[in-house]
Amino acid sequence: MQRKKECVAMLLAGGQGSRLYALTNNIAKPAVAFGAKYRIIDFPLSNCINSGIDTVGVLTQYQPLELNEYIGNGQPWDLDRAFGGVHILSPYQAKKKSSWYEGTANAIYQNLHFMKMYNPEYVLILSGDHIYKMNYAKMLEAHKETGADCTIAAIEVPMEEASRFGILNTNPDGSIYEFEEKPKQPKSNLASMGIYIFTARKLFQYLEEDEANPNSSKDFGKDVLPAMLNAGEKMFSYRFSGYWKDVGTISSLWESNMDLLGTDPDFDVGDSAWKIHSRNPLAPPEYIGEHACVSNSMIALGCEIEGTVENSVLASNVVVEEGATVKDSVIMAGSVVKKGATVSYSILDENVVVEENAKVGAEKHAKAGIAVLGREITIAEGVTVEGGKILDKDYRGE
């Protein structure tokens, strides 16, 4: 008798993340650091194991090296299993043709063999660029209760923002009667979260039909889901009411980091009942100097703080020297802010050096936006990097 898994998760993690600019020049978006000691992909991976789903295919494509290395054998997330566990799935050359993943549906289609290897009854499709805590087991239970062919997780968004999302129009029982992809005049504010549970045989059927359609863009939202709806398949929404953020832009990534410093009980990453697992670097305890001033901030292991840190998120081994000030900012691992320098309303990638008396970012959260410094660059002594400026190489002033 073939061994099987009730539900297999497929995590789409191949996006280029172009709207994160310098932060994704060399790494895939799901590998971007988040919240002092995490990476974005830690959230869906942790949700899987916390929900009892122990078989996850991670579909990579753009700049996969660091993401692959970070995931490794899946041990930090308890996904190092003899049968199941986490698997990195990259595009590969087949006998008939070789191709990059052409769209979300094509990416899943190219890995039909992986899914069928586990003979699942259900398949969970996830995105690798959202920050949230969610029990997929409850969504699966709802999928079974309704007898749906496809269940789509959805969240209510402000009506004025609804045109930015794929909108689900539903009947009182939650069944979906219409999709609207980024409608100019939305009929509801129920937005798709890009999280789907399919009954496996239906998913396989529609993926094969979509692949055979030369006019398809090979996308779930644009092609597969509308095709299922038009064919009269049972499709239901699953309402989610917790914290959820698409961190695909600089402003949303900064905002979500700042949300960690707030009091939202739905966004407590330290909750032991729903632990967010990560591969943490080895580092000594953080050091806060006698004259340092730290308020409302997250400070990771290995940090050395002699200056002022306010309302900020600092990853491991960050140094803030005496007389330096960091406010309302996200500083990734290994970066150094030297004496007299100020960093405000900014995101600094890993191993950035801000030399003495330099100024980075707007003093107030102005319309100029968040300043971004790419990985391993140096900002010269005494220069100013204005708010909203994005740099991916050393900067010595204009």
N, C-alpha and C positions, 0 to 999 in steps of 0.2 A: 504493500500500500504506500502510495506517494506521501511523503511528509508535506505538510502545508502550513501556511500562515493565514489566519483569518483576514488580516489587513496588512498591506504593504504600503509604505509611504514613499512618494517620489518627490524629492525636494529640488526645485528648479533654482540652481545657483550659478548659472552661466552668464548672467547679464554683465554688460560692460560697465554700467553705472556711470555713464558719461556726465550726468548732471551733478556728480560729486567731484568732477574736475580733477584737480591735483591729487585728491585722496585715492583715486582709482587708476592712476597712471600705470602702476606696476602690480596691482592686486585686484582680484575680483571683489565686487561690492559686498558680498556676504562675509568676506574676510576683514572688512574694515573694523577697526577697534571701536568699542562702545562701552561707556559706563565704567571707566577705570580698570576693569579686569575682564571684560567680555569682548567677544566679537559678535557681529550681527547674527551670524549663523547659530550661535549658542542657543538662541531663543527657540527656533523651530525644532532643533535637535533635542533640547531639554523637554519641550512640550511632548515630543514623541515618546520618550522613555517614561516620562511622568504619566502619560496616558496609556501605558502598557503596549505601545507599538515598538517592537524591537527589530524591525527590518526596514531599513531606510536606504534608498538609492539617491545619491547626491549627484545631480547632473551638472557637470562643470564644462566650461568652454573657454571663456576669456580669462587670460592670466591665471591659470589654475594652480600654479606651483605652490604658492604660500598657503592657499586654502587646503590643498591636498595634504601638505605637511602638517598643517594645524589639526586636521581631522584625524590623520594617522589611522590607527586601528580602532578608533572610537571609544577607547577606554575611559576617558573623562566623563563620557555620557552613558557609561555602562552599555555601550553598543559594540563591545568586542565579543561576538557570539560565534560559536562553531556553526550554527545553522541560523542564518539571518544576520543581524548586526548591520553595520554601516558599510556601504560600498560606493567608491568613487566611480562615476559613469561618464567617461569622456567620449566625444565622437570618435568613431573608428572606421577603418576602411573595410567595407564588405565586398563580397564577390561582384555584385552587380554595380555598385557605385560607392563612392565615398563622399560625404558631404558634412559640412557643419550643420548644427541644429538650425533649421530654418525658421522655427517658431516654437512656441510652447508645446503645441500639439505634436509637431514633428519630433521634438526632443523626446517626448514620452513614447511616441511610436517607435523610434529607433531603439528603444529599450524594452520592447515587448517581451523579448526572450528572458530578460532579467526578471520581469514580473511573473511570467508564466512558470518560471523555475520554482516559485513558491506556491503555485496553484491557489492564489488568494480568492476569497469571495468578494473582497472590497479593496479598492485602491484609493488612497488619500493623496491628493496633489497639493503641494505647498510651494510658497515662494520663499526665497532665501533673503529677502530684504525688508522684513517687517519685524517690529519690536512689539511683543505681546506675550501674555501667558494664557494658554487656552487648553482645556481638557478635550482632546479630540475623541476620547471614548464616549463622552456625552453626545457629541455630534453624531458619532457612529450609531449610538442607540436610537437617536431620533430618526436617522436614515432607515434603520430597520423597522421602526414603529410605523412610519408612513408608507413603507414599501416602495420608497423612491428608487428611481434609476440613477438619479444624481441629486445630491444635496449641496447647496452653496452657502457657505458662511457669509453672513451679512451684518453690517453694523449701520446704525442710524448716524448720518452726518448732518451738519447744518445745511438747511435747504439752499443757502446761497453758495455752498461748495459742491452741491450734488452734481453739477455739470462736469466736474473733474473726474467722476467715477463711472464705472459700469453700474447702472441702476437696475434693480429688480422690482418689477411691479407684481404684487402678489394678491391672491385671494385671502379672505379671512382665515382660512385654515393653513396659510403659509405656502400653498402651492403657487408656483410661478406661472404667470400667463404671458409675460412679456419681458424681454431684455431691451435696455436702451444703453448703447455704448456712448458715454459722455454726451448726454442729450443737452441741447441748448435750453429746452423748456422741460425739465424733469417733472414727471408725474408723482414721484415719491422721493424720499431721502434715504431709501434703503440701499446701501452701497455694497457691492460685492467686495469681499476681502481677498479674493484670489485663492480661496481655500475650498477645495472640492472633494467630496466623497462620491465615488462611482461604484455601482455594482459592476464587478470586474468584467463580466462577459459583455455588458453593454458598452463599457469603455473600449474594450478591444475591438468590438464591431465598428463603432463610430470612428475610431482612430484609423482603421483600415480603409473605411469609406472615404475619410477626409484625405488620406494619403493618395488615394486613387483619383481625387478630384483635381484636375490641373488648374482650376480657377481659385482654389483655396489658398489663403495666406498662412495656413497651417497653425492657426492660433485658437486657443480654447474659447476666449471671449468673443472673437469675431466669427468663428466658423463652427467649431464642434458643438458648443452649447446651443446656439441658435438652430443648428440642424436637428439636435435632439428635441428641442421644443417644437419645431415645425412638424416633426414626425409624431408628436403626441406622447412622447415619453413622460413619465411621472417625474417632475422636478419640483423640489421644495427648497425653501430658504431655511436657514438655521440662524436665529438671531443671537448675536454676541453683544454683551453689554459692558465688557471690561475695557482695559486700556489697550489701544491698538494704534500703531503709527507706522506709516510707510515712510522709511527714512531714505528715500531716493534722491533727496535734494539737500544742499548744504543747510538751508534754514531748518528743514524738518529734522535733520540729524542733530543739529545744535539744540533745537527745542526739546527733543526727546532726552538728550543728555541732561538738560536743565530740569526736565520733569522728574528725573531721579532725585533731585534735591528738594522736591516738594513733599506734600503730605497725602498724595493720592494712595489710598489703601490698595487699589487695584494694581498699582505699579511698585510693589515692594519686592525688589530683587533679592532681598535678604530673607524672604519667607521660607522657612525650612520645610513647610508642607508642600511647597511647589518650587523646589530648588532649581535655579538656573546654573547648570554645570558649565565649566570652562576649563581649558588647558592653561593653568596658571604658571607663569614663569617662576623659577626659583629666585627669591630675593630676600634680603634681610628685612627686619621690621622697619617701618618708616621712622624718620628722625625729624622731630619738630624742635627747632632751636629755641633757646631761652627767650629770645626777643622776637620770635616769629609771631605772626597773627594769622590764625586760620579760622574762618567762620563759614558755616553752611556749605561745606565742601566734602567731596569724596577724595580721599588720599590713599593710593594703593601702596603695597609693600615696596620697600626700597627707595621711597622718595626722601629727599633731604630738603627741608623747608627752613630757610633762615629769614625769608621776607614775608610778604603779605599775600594771602590767598583768600579770596572771597567768592562765594557762590560759583565754584568751579569744580571740574572733574579732572583729576590728575591720575594717569595710569602709572604703572610701575617705573621706578628708577628715574623719576622726574626731579630735577634740581631747580629750586627757586632761591637764588642767592640773597644775601642781606641787602636790603634797600630796593629789591625788585618787588613788583606788584603784579599779581594775576587776578583778574576779575571777570566774572561771567564768561568763562572760557573753558574749552576742552583741550587738554594737553595730553598727547599720547606718549607712549613709553619712551624713556631715554632722552627726552628733550631737556634743554637747559635754558633758563632765563637768568641772565647775569645781572650783576649789581646795577641798580638804577634804571633797569629796563622796565617797561610796563607792557602788559598784554591784556587787552580787554575786548570782549565780544569777538572772539577769535576761535579757530580750530587749528591747532598745531599738530601735524602728523608726527610720526616717530623720528627720534634722533635729530630734531631741529635745534639749532643754537641761535638764541637771540642775544647778541652781544650787548655790552654795557651801554646803558642810556638810550637804547633804541626804543621806539614806540610802535606797537603793533595793534591795529584795530581802532574802532571808534570809541570815544570816551563814553558816549551814551548810545543806546540801541537805536541808532539813526536809520534812516531809509537806505543809507549806503550798504547796509547788510553786514554779514559776517566775513571777517578776513580769514583767509585760508593759506597756510604755509605747508607746502608739500614735503614729503619725506626727505630727511637728511640734508636740508638746505640751511644756510647760515645767513642771518640778517646782520649786516655790518653795524659796527659801533655808531651810535648816535643818529641813525637814519630813522625815518618814519614810514611805516606801511599803513596806508589809509584804510578805513573801514570798507569792507566789501572787496578789497583787492585779493586776487588769487595768484599765488606765486608757486612755481615748480622748479625754480633754480635760485642759486645764491643771489642776494640783493644788496647792492651798495648805494642805493638811492638813484633817482632819475638822472 
